[in-house]
Amino acid sequence: MKTIMYTLRSLSIFGIALSLMVMATSCEQKDYEPIMTAAPGGGTVSTYKAYTLGSAAGTTINGRVVFYKYSSSVTLVEVGLYNTASSATYTASVYQGKAIESSATVLKPLDAVSGTTGAFSSNKYFTINEAGFYDKLSALNANVKIMSGTTLVASGDIGLNATPVAQGQ
């Protein structure tokens, strides 16, 4: 009788182990390959205006700021700087007026710029969620300043104050 009980117990344990093994292996996820193509017209932003950011006195930091029309209510901003200090973080903002006027009125604070990459620290693009901002850009009396603390390191006129160095559509 003891032998039968041990055999039944062993079969029960074996059955449970087998069931667990089947359940564990049946839940595996299939590794799908990524789809690298986009729908026609998708995945690209072809309407943009690029402006030069020149070095401030005593610095060699320079680059570009690009405004992309993502939609009627979203404008993407990208900054690319050269000759930045890898240990530094820079602030970027859109200011009122021409760069030479040294206005302190910030129209749009942008994201911080990493000295290591010369680009925005947290994302490739800064998003301006304002309806029509890109469409009003050409008439905007503004400039972009890049600051290290309170020291100006690069700036450039945009909108009404400058002709884009590159643009699409």
C-alpha positions as CSV (number, residue, x, y, z in Angstrom):
1,M,0.0,0.0,0.0
2,K,2.9,2.3,0.8
3,T,4.4,1.6,-2.6
4,I,1.2,2.6,-4.3
5,M,1.0,5.9,-2.3
6,Y,4.6,6.7,-3.1
7,T,4.0,6.0,-6.8
8,L,0.9,8.1,-6.9
9,R,2.7,11.0,-5.1
10,S,5.6,10.7,-7.5
11,L,3.3,10.7,-10.5
12,S,1.4,13.8,-9.0
13,I,4.7,15.6,-8.5
14,F,5.9,14.6,-12.0
15,G,2.5,15.8,-13.5
16,I,2.7,19.1,-11.7
17,A,6.3,19.6,-12.8
18,L,5.5,18.7,-16.4
19,S,2.5,21.1,-16.4
20,L,4.6,23.9,-15.1
21,M,7.3,23.3,-17.7
22,V,4.7,23.3,-20.5
23,M,3.2,26.5,-19.3
24,A,6.5,28.2,-18.9
25,T,7.6,27.3,-22.4
26,S,4.3,28.1,-24.1
27,C,4.5,31.8,-22.8
28,E,7.6,32.6,-24.8
29,Q,7.4,35.7,-26.9
30,K,8.2,35.7,-30.6
31,D,11.1,38.0,-31.5
32,Y,9.7,40.1,-34.3
33,E,12.0,42.1,-36.6
34,P,11.4,45.9,-36.6
35,I,9.6,47.4,-39.6
36,M,12.1,50.0,-40.9
37,T,9.8,51.6,-43.5
38,A,7.3,54.3,-43.1
39,A,4.0,55.0,-44.7
40,P,4.2,57.3,-47.8
41,G,5.1,60.7,-46.5
42,G,5.5,59.4,-42.9
43,G,8.6,59.7,-40.8
44,T,9.9,62.9,-42.4
45,V,9.6,66.5,-41.6
46,S,10.5,68.5,-44.7
47,T,9.3,72.0,-43.8
48,Y,12.0,73.7,-41.9
49,K,14.0,76.9,-41.5
50,A,17.7,76.9,-40.3
51,Y,19.5,79.9,-38.9
52,T,23.2,80.4,-38.0
53,L,24.3,80.8,-34.4
54,G,27.6,82.8,-34.3
55,S,30.2,82.9,-31.6
56,A,30.0,85.6,-29.0
57,A,33.1,87.7,-28.3
58,G,35.8,85.6,-26.6
59,T,34.3,82.2,-27.5
60,T,34.5,79.8,-30.4
61,I,31.1,78.2,-29.9
62,N,28.9,78.3,-33.0
63,G,26.3,76.3,-34.7
64,R,22.7,76.2,-36.0
65,V,19.2,76.3,-34.8
66,V,16.5,74.6,-37.0
67,F,12.8,75.1,-36.7
68,Y,10.6,72.3,-38.2
69,K,6.9,72.5,-38.9
70,Y,5.6,69.2,-37.5
71,S,1.9,70.2,-37.6
72,S,-0.2,73.3,-37.5
73,S,0.1,73.4,-33.7
74,V,3.6,71.8,-33.1
75,T,7.0,73.3,-34.0
76,L,10.1,71.2,-33.4
77,V,13.4,73.0,-32.5
78,E,16.8,71.4,-32.9
79,V,20.2,73.0,-31.9
80,G,23.6,71.9,-33.0
81,L,26.7,73.5,-31.5
82,Y,30.4,73.1,-32.1
83,N,33.4,73.8,-29.8
84,T,31.4,73.3,-26.6
85,A,33.1,72.2,-23.4
86,S,32.2,68.5,-22.6
87,S,31.7,69.2,-18.9
88,A,29.4,72.2,-19.5
89,T,25.6,72.6,-19.9
90,Y,24.3,75.6,-21.8
91,T,20.8,77.2,-21.7
92,A,19.1,78.1,-24.9
93,S,16.2,80.5,-25.3
94,V,14.4,82.6,-28.0
95,Y,14.7,86.3,-27.1
96,Q,12.8,89.3,-28.3
97,G,14.5,91.6,-30.8
98,K,17.8,91.4,-32.6
99,A,20.8,89.6,-31.1
100,I,22.8,92.8,-31.1
101,E,20.2,94.6,-29.0
102,S,20.9,92.4,-26.0
103,S,17.3,92.1,-25.0
104,A,16.6,90.2,-21.8
105,T,13.0,89.4,-22.7
106,V,12.7,85.6,-23.1
107,L,9.9,84.7,-25.6
108,K,10.5,80.9,-25.5
109,P,12.8,79.1,-23.1
110,L,14.2,76.1,-24.8
111,D,15.9,73.0,-23.4
112,A,19.4,72.8,-21.9
113,V,22.2,72.0,-24.4
114,S,24.8,69.3,-23.5
115,G,28.4,70.4,-23.9
116,T,29.3,66.7,-24.7
117,T,27.0,66.4,-27.7
118,G,26.3,70.1,-28.6
119,A,22.6,69.1,-28.8
120,F,19.6,69.3,-26.5
121,S,20.3,67.3,-23.3
122,S,17.0,65.4,-22.9
123,N,15.6,65.0,-26.5
124,K,16.8,65.6,-30.0
125,Y,14.0,68.2,-30.5
126,F,12.4,70.7,-28.2
127,T,8.7,71.0,-28.8
128,I,6.8,74.3,-29.0
129,N,3.1,73.5,-28.6
130,E,1.7,76.8,-30.0
131,A,-0.8,76.9,-32.8
132,G,0.8,78.7,-35.8
133,F,4.2,79.3,-34.3
134,Y,6.1,78.0,-37.3
135,D,3.8,79.9,-39.7
136,K,4.5,83.2,-37.8
137,L,8.3,82.5,-37.5
138,S,9.2,84.7,-40.6
139,A,7.5,87.7,-39.0
140,L,8.9,87.1,-35.5
141,N,11.3,89.8,-34.2
142,A,13.6,87.5,-32.3
143,N,17.0,85.8,-31.8
144,V,18.3,82.7,-30.2
145,K,20.9,83.0,-27.4
146,I,23.1,80.2,-26.0
147,M,24.3,81.0,-22.5
148,S,26.8,79.5,-20.1
149,G,25.5,80.7,-16.8
150,T,25.1,84.4,-17.3
151,T,27.7,84.6,-20.1
152,L,26.6,84.7,-23.7
153,V,28.5,82.1,-25.8
154,A,26.6,82.1,-29.1
155,S,23.6,83.8,-30.7
156,G,21.8,84.4,-34.0
157,D,18.9,86.3,-35.3
158,I,15.8,84.4,-36.5
159,G,12.6,85.3,-38.2
160,L,12.2,88.9,-39.3
161,N,15.8,89.6,-38.4
162,A,17.6,87.0,-40.6
163,T,17.3,85.1,-43.8
164,P,17.4,81.3,-43.2
165,V,20.6,79.7,-44.3
166,A,18.6,76.6,-45.3
167,Q,15.0,75.8,-45.6
168,G,12.6,73.2,-47.0
169,Q,9.3,73.7,-48.7
